Amino acid sequence: MQHHPARQRRSGNVRRLTLLIGSLAALTAAALTAGAAASTSATPPANTAPPVVSGTAQQGNTLTASSGSWSGSNPMTFSYSWRRCDTSGGSCSTISGATSQTYVIGGADVGHTLRVNVTARNSAGSASALSAQTATVAAANAPVNTSLPTVSGTAREGSTLDGTAGSWQGSAPITYAYQWLRCNSQGASCGSIGGATRSSYTLTRGDVGHSLRLRVTASNAAGASQALSDATAVIASLGTAPANTGAPTLSGSALQGDTLTASTGRWNGSTPLQYAYAWLRCDQNGNHCATISGATSSKYTLTADDVAYRIRVSVSARNAAGSAVATSAPSALVEGPPVLLELPSVSGTAGVGSKLSATSGRWRSATSLSFYYQWARCDASGQHCAPIPGATASTYAPTTTDVGHALFVQVKAQNRVGPTWANSKPTGAVAGSPTSAVAVTSVSLPDRLVVDRISFSPRRVTSRSQPLVGRFHVSEVNGHRPVSGALVYAVGVPFNHLSNEPEATTGSDGWATITFRVLRAQSLRRGSLVVVFVRARKPGDNLLAGVSTRRLVSARVG
């Protein structure tokens, strides 16, 4: 028997397709059967508590219906139909268009009762339930005025009047409308003011000479009625704005510390008038004035800031009709002790054999000035100063007594009122004459060495990676001359605060330089100090004898 593979494959495919179609048909039938069963199991709505109507049965009011309580399958939807019935709740008729959950009672409902029919629906069916009837609908009472509207406020142009509706009886809700009326001075022959339909009204120029009344219209579902306020007083004009007829004047001495008093000046205009003051500081011609902050009373006490200026006062007069400003004539130039504008300064080289020159600084004064000078000698840091006898010129030549000291000049500025003093900044320490240096080998007892000047750089050390450079100047006591070739040794105290460095030799200017490292034991907190022991000696001298010298100094490192 001969086999055909292709035919056999087609036959297998046909069998499989037939089985698949059969399976799909079985599944579809099962699904349809299940749906039918589910549909059959749904329960139609059944009312378990009737709808309820809430609200007052009076014309113009709104009634609200609840859906009641229902059993049955969810989801469930509700629709409403309002009905007008007789006083016993019977003989009901459907109210056209009343299909909302709420209902506004109309005039046709007066004398009837109302009910609502609620229909519930779900997939299994529908059912309806009727509410109990309301009370018999009462007619609304039209508004009746029991207390007239009132008006408050000042009867003057530009003021605002405020009105009230008064008191009313009638069925709620009652709404109110307002209309302001312009009348003659007796409150008669009134006419409506266009656009004046709010409870408040701002009086205009057109109201001057008239009285006003407020008409209130009260409305509810039953109707509307009106009431009229009493007439206001006759509306007064704002009057005439202030006008100056005589400028303000100043009294008092134009002297620092004295007080100037301002008059208001003379004014025309409707009373009452109110005044405000502003004081002005002007240039020497009384022009280019600037307002003095905080000076707003009728009196002003002159300060140093006013010296050599002129003062004026500006007075503002105000009433209901407007305002105006008038300014006084300028005062005399304000006198006072000279006012410092810029410190005196010293120029030149601070060294023996040089000359220093002082400027007087810059001053402000109403009258001419005289200047007096006094030079002073300080320590190397510019502190602990004392006047130099006889040094009272604008120039000064440092002497060997000044070597190692800072100098400054004090300037006294004098005018006819009094003096004012000012100091220049101190110079650097005065250096000795370059040609006056001596070799340390020539210094012998009873002469001695002295470490007379010291400086540190930087002045404040904020990092231990930053070295502290000390400069030490050595002189001989008798002649105050710099000493060259002296050996200078410096060490921090305690010894672990700065690195221990070898002795340094002073140069021809008497200075020796030693560079320290700041060690970890030294605090860098701001304001910290390190104490340095300094010794200067002559080579070969005994450390405790001879012409050597020693001292303690402090340096700021934090």
Secondary structure, 3 states (H helix, E strand, C coil): CCCCHHHHHHHHHHHHHHHHHHHHHHHHHHHHHHHHHHHHHCCCCEEEECCCEECCCECCCEEEECCCEEECCCCCEEEEEEEEECCCCCCCEECCCCCCCEEECCHHHCCCEEEEEEEEEECCEEEEEECCCCCCCECCCCCEEEECCCEECCCECCCEEEECCCEEECCCCCEEEEEEEEECCCCCCCEECCCCCCCEEECCHHHCCCEEEEEEEEEECCEEEEEECCCCCCCECCCCCCEEEECCCEECCCECCCEEEECCCEEECCCCCEEEEEEEEECCCCCCCEECCCCCCCEEECCHHHCCCEEEEEEEEEECCEEEEEECCCCCCCECCCEEEECCCEECCCECCCCEEECCCEEECCCCCEEEEEEEEECCCCCCCEECCCCCCCEECCCHHHECCEEEEEEEEECCCCEEEEECCCCCCEECCHHHCEEHHHCCCCCCEEEEEEEEECCCCCCCCCCEEEEEEEEECCCCCEEECCEEEEEEECCCCECCCCCEECCCCCEEEEEECECCCCCCCCCCEEEEEEEEECCCCCCCCCCCEEEEEEEECC
